[in-house]
């Protein structure tokens, strides 16, 4: 099949964008012709991607770079939509799947379960700024008039979409995120673990609770610190001294002075694998995630995960087996989770379960679900005459 994938940016240092890269690679491995349509922030990203492909795969991969006006979010959005649409008009794709806001799509997979659902869940009510209203208009046009299937990455995302657009009748599918097991399960994993733990001067029985994100506040770091404090009075000094917190990713976060000698904090880095290898448990008590990729990455490294019911990635977790799900971003709940993982035998067993669970989200398995979807849709798309004429006012259709 000749497949088009639209994305606001082709890169792999962010979760939603990395999914497009991995899906493109999976589709090429399956023998399809893949066209990625989107922005390219750095030219070397494309070169690095091509280096990962075989000569045959390189011949079946095409990148269509679109340029946008970034002066404002509004101009960036509208020029992206028009630029993508111009590419779609020039090619006769069997299926077009969109990850960015553009019309002319057959399959729509919004990374956060539609922008309206995202803002409604985070802020309690939809945003009414001009740029946001335009995003709503494009989404509404896609969902109610254009796309044949809406794909979301979790059951929680699907609930949020239906709550944001209660009249939607478009068929929907839940297909989870994927994790590149070969990338995360490197041969020198134990060597990197020992090196970093030695650098941190950890004892053999110390337990590293890791947090990785670019937004510590929204992902529950203040509550993690509060839980750490509360456990000082709830555990013996020997037990509490085994707890080691490592925070990675948010360079803007200012850790309180009293923790600086006890907790390690690192800025964002392109390769976080050593931190995962050195850790024992991932802490991700998020307030909102459609499906946090960090959960799958942790499972692939054998780390059980602590997260909340506000994370769609709970679809990937069996509570008490390979993870621990808390109801609220609450210091007491987090303290209970930390205490739970002080049991060495239980933690080791959950580590083995986490590794096993990650196999369900391999690129091969997830790509196959998309291929099956495309093969089902392709005959319908061929029979239907898609109108790829885009008048300026059409982007605003449905704007209320």
Steps between C-alpha positions, in 0.01 A plus 500: 500500500595863451453654845513866601579606857462865598681640802565847637866411546718204398720427803545235767590693814132545592237234561232574239755579227706189583192287438477626140868416444456148639179441304668612176785259567257218577299558182818500292604172662158361403574583135285811451581832333500773763470876448547721807363852464602753761744750639867421538664690784850366432621353170730252676194330652399381154855387421516304826168335421610397151816345644281258694332373183612238251556611136165349404321682782667828403358460148150468645526795739416858399507810716294805398621797697245772567583846622281708725485855628591476867443865595191396700337169591204597285710556186704189572184288517328638192810497277576143607150388404523661155854377435408140581188525287705608197713186532193278531361644175814398311495134606251219477547328835322178590466623859589826674541498875533833677670586827492876442208732428420479128200416286494222239576218745361146498622405847542755778716420801525807723784447750303630799154374407402821308603846614155579637501187715853580618418855609166400652668232712787725610318829556146387572353692206589556133733785413348783291815660354494555118770243428331242719161565339658438160639169626152407622356587158747279315447215746125526469520500121722192506296307754153574365558523125831360379690224676388142474653391830614681812795328668591574860775346710299412811151433629533808720567716193194358329283590800639854497433541126141382535451737791638792297301409186188320626337478156788322328403196291836440329623142560784488751787267577731479800854415392763558770841658466803289417846466649819411313620203705833477316581858594421459869629148559868552415767242572696727736200581718649344816834673440333841473294427810806412707698798373234757584411349837868496587525865398208574730675304780197280561494195720399162360155511662417864414181540292496772233162658431531683168291779351543615138300786348532855371233631738568400858207690650229353276651153535487497880858567610399735790276223633781245460724721714226543759450123510875456550481731800201324651671163479775627730259467789329188369810286439806410696811705416653190340199449273472868406870521416448236231269736307688700237319751277634596157323768292579551131373742238370833629780756504265776620403324823667636811534227757454620861831559676438235765501222237819592316719263699253212481347507150671496162358719227614512137398713198345359186728273296470328163582160651330420829565126479778493763261652754242230430763228528623633835148532643265248659156668478356777282291766674252670265208638706371712214198729498439442128641268234321343208761222503838584652775340291724499805283220641577265209866600504517411868333164447751428222782563750339275762380785721157469663308828478311714750243717322147636534158433356546821298753326276361305203804272527324317784371286210854357490524434875367218711471655845713314752670290232713737291387833642318684774204728418399777739175692483625851566817707482522486876803477731341230717416282198852546361654418839296180505632409155862561602455285811349225285819476293730465802425126488800370303351167392177660386686773309720247321198295397325813371814589304480168315129557435573849364750363249252237387219756467710729278506233227133571433592850379779418257509702174420182306180430694371858497591559134309187405185644658537812283566294187182299562306824544642651179426184300139513618462868411688511169213357285253747656736791437553395139125488434427832667594818316693713741467873441846651549397851400556724799352847502626741767173505690478122522747485788259711702192293421339394827665779695272598788 
